[in-house]
Amino acid sequence: MPRVSAPIYSLNGGEVGKEALARLDLERMQFAGSLYSNMLPRVIGSMTLRPGLEYIADIDFGDVQLLEYSYSGGSALVPILSNLAMRVVKDNALVSRVAVSTTITNGEFNSFTGWTDGSTGGAAATAVGGRLHLDGKTSGPAIARQTISVALADRNVEHGLRVVVDRGPLKIRLGSQSGSDDLIPQAVLDDGEHSIAFTPTTASIFIELFNDTSRQVRVDSCQIESSGTVVIPTPWTSGDLADNIIRYKQSKDVIYAASGVYQQREIQRRGDTSWGVQRYKVDDGPFVPSDGIIALQPTVYTGNGSLTSSRSYFDVGMAGRLFRLFQSGQTVNESFTTDPQEGPHIRVSGVDSARTFTWTVSGTWVGTVTLQVANDDGSGNPGSWSDVFSRSVNGTSSYTDSDDNVIKFFRFAVKAGDHTSGTIVTSIVYSGGSQSGIVRITGVPDDTEAHIEVLSRLFSLDATFEWDYSVWSDYDGWPAAVEVFGGRLYWGQLDTIHGSIPDAFKSFDDTTEGDSAPISRSVNSSSQRGILWLQGLQRLIAGTDATEISIKASSFDEPLTASSWFPVDASTRGSANIRSVKADKDGIFVQASGTGAFRMAPDQQGFDYTSSDLMAMHEEICDGSEIVDLAVQRRPDTIVWFILANGEARALTYEPSENVIAWSRVTTDGLFKRVAAIRGAGQDSVYFAVVRNGAQRLERLANLSECQGGAENCLADGFSRFTATAGQTTFSVPHLNGKQVTVWVDGAAVRDQNNLYTVASNQVVIPAVAEGKSVVIGLPYSGRFQSTKLAYGAAGGTALFKRKRVAQLGMYLVNTMLDGLRAGRSFTELRKFTTTKGDKAIVAGTLYEEFDADLMAVSNSWDTDSRICIEALSPYPFTAAALVLDTQTNG
C-alpha cells in the first residue's frame, strides 16, 4: 500500500472550479483548493481567516456609491453618493456641523440690507429676485461685504459656511479683519453648492464675495450652516448609481466625475470638513466648426447680452454650450474711472491705408488718457508698450501707422496719477484684421435668441456666418469617462477622446501649437454605446462594449499628442458598463456579460497590451451573479474586491509576477452592496456598504495586524471596539440589536461561537472590565477551506481515480489560537485539529505565534475523491503557512 506525503508548501492558489480539479499538469494546482470561503490567500504563501468588518456609520440612504479619495493627511475620508446627495465620512463618522448662533444678514438675498457694496470701476453688487448679482466690469470688480458678529460661546467652535452659486466663478474670502482671508483663504467657487468649514476666534469676522470678471456672477445664498450632517446636492439619482454610470478620477484635492448624462462635476475638498460639488466648466473648447449656413449676431462686446440667429436654431438644451465667433474688423470700447487702468487692444497689420483706425475720447472727466502701441513679441501677443500720444480733452480722429507689414497693437490706458475725476469713455474702431471671441449660452428664451455671457471679448456686433460650437451640452451630450494620463485630463464622449492642454485640466485652447495642443481624436471603435471607461496604464486604454482599445504614440516613451495618436484594438472581450481599476501596469475590467473579470497587461514583447481571463481556472466563481462594483487594495497584499448582485463578495489575491491569481469567497451576515479601497498612511482602508437587519451601514475591513489575537482582536463583523472605563459592564451596540455576537476582551474570547451573546435593548452585558482594557463586540463568521482532489502522485503515476485516504494532517500555523480550528475529511466530520503539542495538553485561549506538532489522524475511510477540510471560527485568529498531508493510495 503506497504512502505519498504531499507537502503543500503554499496555500495561495485560491479556489478553482470543478473542471480545473484534474489539471495535474499545473504546478499551481497543488497550492489551490476547491473552496476558499472567508479564507484569504496571501501572496507570501499562507492562508488566513479574513479580517473582520468594523461598523463605521449608518448610511441607510438607498443606493449608494463609495468614492475613493486617497489622502495621506492622517484622516480617512470617504465621500458617499446617494440619491441627489453626497455625504462624507471622516474618521469613522459623517461630517456634521454643531449648532451656533452666528448668522449672516440676508444670506438668502431677499434684500441687500446688511451687505455693503464695495464695487469699483462701474461694477455693482445688488440683490435681485432672491439672488446676489455681482456685475463685474473690465474697469473694476463687483464686491459685496458684510461684518458678522460672533457670540463668545461660538468662538473657537467650527462653523460651516454654505454657499450656493447659480453662476460662477465667484471669489470669496473670510477673515478676522476686513480684507483678510485667515479664516477662509481666497477661493474660487463655480456653479454648485459648497460647505466650507472655519473657526472664528474674534467678536467680528468679515466676509467678502466678489467678481473680478467682466460679466455677471449670481449667488443663490450664503449662510452659516445649521447643525446636522453635511449634505451636498449632486445631479446623480438612485437609478444612476444603480446603473453604475459614474466614472471619476482624483487629482490632488479634486475628484473629476463623468456620467454621460449630466455635465461633468468637480468634487472639491478644501479641508477635511470642507467639501463642494460644482460643474466642471471650461471657457475655451473643445470646439467643432459649424456648417456656415446660419449667421449669429451678438448684442454686446463684453458682459452679458444676447445672441440671435438668422433662422430657427437654438434649443433649451444648449445652455452651457460655448460659441466662438470669428469677426471681421475690430472695435474696442473702454471706460476709465480710476488709475492705473489699461484698455483692450486692436491688432493692426498690412500696408498704407490698411493701417488706419479711428479713435474717440468722450465723457465728462478730468485727467489724461494715453494711446499706446506695442509690437508683436513673436508669439502673437503684445510686447512692451510705449506711448503714441496723450489727451486731456474729448476728441475724435483717425490714426495711420507708418510701419508697413509690421504687426502692432494699440490701446488706450490711464497711467498712475492721471485720473482726477469722472469717466473717460474711449473707443478704437479698425476695419481691418479679424478676431474671435467666445460666449457661453446661459439661457434660451426662444429658437432664434439665446442669452449669453462673454468669456473672451468680442470685436464686432455684426452678424457672422463663421463660428464654432463646443461639443458638450445637454443638447450635444456629455462625456461618460474620465482619466488623468500623461499630464492631461481626458474625457471620453461616444467615440471621441478630448485631452486638455498638459497641466491645465480646464483648458482646451486649440490655438495652442505643438505637442502641448489639446487633443480631440476618435478611437475608431465599433461600439454603439461608445467609450465606457478610460484607464491610464503604460498606454491610455479605452473600454467599449465591443473592444478594449490601446492608444499608441510611436513608442511607450513618447507622449500622446494630437498628431501622434494611433488607436488599435488590443482586446475584443467587450466591457460591461462598470468602471475598471488599476494595479501597477495592469488594468482589470468586467467583461460585457457582467460575470467575467479580465486583465489588461503588457504582452510578452512589451510592445502593446493584451487581455487575459482572470477566471480561467474558475469560470463559476461568481455563481452566475453579475459584478456590480470592484476596487483594488494594494497593501499589505494586492487584492481585487468584487461585489456581486447577490450580496456576496469575491476577493482576488493578485500578484502575477509571483504567479498568484487566487480567488476566495467572502460572505457575511448581511448583503454587500459597494466597496472602495482608499490609499492612506499604513494599510489601505477597504470600506464596504453592507445591509444588515434591513439597514445599510458603512463598514471597514480591519487591518491584518488587528486580527492576530492579543489585547485587541478584530475578528468579527459589524464590530465595535471600546476602551473600557473602570468596572464597565455594559456596552452599547444598537446596530447589532437582536443579533448573536462574540465578545473579545483583552486577549480572550469572553463569548465565542459556542457561547454567543444575544444583544438585547441595544446592549451587551459582561462581567466588569478593568479600566483601559480593549473590548471588541461583533457578529461571528467562519472560514472554510477544502482541498482539491489530491491527485498529485502515486506509485504507478497519478492518484486520480484511485482509492486513497488522507491518513494524517500536519499544519504549520502562525498567530493562531487552536480553539476555533477544526479539520476532517468533510465539513460534516470535523473535529479539533489537535488537543496536544508533544506530551502537553493545549491550553484554551493560548495564542501561538508559531505552531507545529505531530501529524493529526484525519480519516480511516477510502475514497477516489478524498479531501481535507478545514474550518476556522471567529473570533479566534488563524493563519496556516503550510499543510502536509500523509496520503495513502492503493496503487
Sequence and secondary structure as in RCSB ss.txt:
>XXXX:A:sequence
MPRVSAPIYSLNGGEVGKEALARLDLERMQFAGSLYSNMLPRVIGSMTLRPGLEYIADIDFGDVQLLEYSYSGGS
ALVPILSNLAMRVVKDNALVSRVAVSTTITNGEFNSFTGWTDGSTGGAAATAVGGRLHLDGKTSGPAIARQTISV
ALADRNVEHGLRVVVDRGPLKIRLGSQSGSDDLIPQAVLDDGEHSIAFTPTTASIFIELFNDTSRQVRVDSCQIE
SSGTVVIPTPWTSGDLADNIIRYKQSKDVIYAASGVYQQREIQRRGDTSWGVQRYKVDDGPFVPSDGIIALQPTV
YTGNGSLTSSRSYFDVGMAGRLFRLFQSGQTVNESFTTDPQEGPHIRVSGVDSARTFTWTVSGTWVGTVTLQVAN
DDGSGNPGSWSDVFSRSVNGTSSYTDSDDNVIKFFRFAVKAGDHTSGTIVTSIVYSGGSQSGIVRITGVPDDTEA
HIEVLSRLFSLDATFEWDYSVWSDYDGWPAAVEVFGGRLYWGQLDTIHGSIPDAFKSFDDTTEGDSAPISRSVNS
SSQRGILWLQGLQRLIAGTDATEISIKASSFDEPLTASSWFPVDASTRGSANIRSVKADKDGIFVQASGTGAFRM
APDQQGFDYTSSDLMAMHEEICDGSEIVDLAVQRRPDTIVWFILANGEARALTYEPSENVIAWSRVTTDGLFKRV
AAIRGAGQDSVYFAVVRNGAQRLERLANLSECQGGAENCLADGFSRFTATAGQTTFSVPHLNGKQVTVWVDGAAV
RDQNNLYTVASNQVVIPAVAEGKSVVIGLPYSGRFQSTKLAYGAAGGTALFKRKRVAQLGMYLVNTMLDGLRAGR
SFTELRKFTTTKGDKAIVAGTLYEEFDADLMAVSNSWDTDSRICIEALSPYPFTAAALVLDTQTNG
>XXXX:A:secstr
  EEEEEE    S B  GGGTT TT GGGGG EEEEESEEE TTS EEE   EEEEEE  SSS EE      SSS
 EEEEEETTEEEEEETTEE EE       TTTT SS TT EE   TT EEEEETTEEEEE BTTB EEEEEEEE 
 GGGTTS EEEEEEEEE  EEEEEESSTT  SSEEEEEE SEEEEEEE   SSEEEEEEEE SSSEEEEEEEEE 
 SEE  EE S  HHHHHTT  EEEEETTEEEEE SSS  EEEEEEETTEEEEEE   SS  EEE  S S EEES 
SSSEEEEEESSS   GGGTT EEEEEEEEEEEEEEE SSSEEEEEEEE SSGGGGEEEEEEESSEEE EEEEEEE
B SSSSB   EEEEEESS EEEEEE   TT  EEEEEEE TT EEEE EEEEEEEEEEEEEEEEEEEEEEETTEE
EEEEEE     S BS EEEES BTTTB   EEEEETTEEEEEETTEEEE BTTBTT   TT  GGGS EEEE   
  SS EEEEEESSSEEEEESS EEEEE SSTTS   SSS EEEEEE S B SS  EEETTEEEEEBTTSS EEEE
EE TTSSSEEEEETTTT TTTTTT  EEEEEEE SSS EEEEEETTS EEEEEEEGGGTEEEEEEE  SSEEEEE
EEE  SSS EEEEEEEETTEEEEEEE  GGGSSSSSS   SEEEEEEE  TTEEEEE GGGTT EEEEEETTEEE
E TTS EE BTTEEEEEEE TT EEEEEE  EEEEEE    S BTTB  TTS EEEEEEEEEEEEEEGGGEEEES
STTS EES SEETTEE  TT EEEEE  S EE     BTT   EEEEETTS  EEEEEEEEEEE  
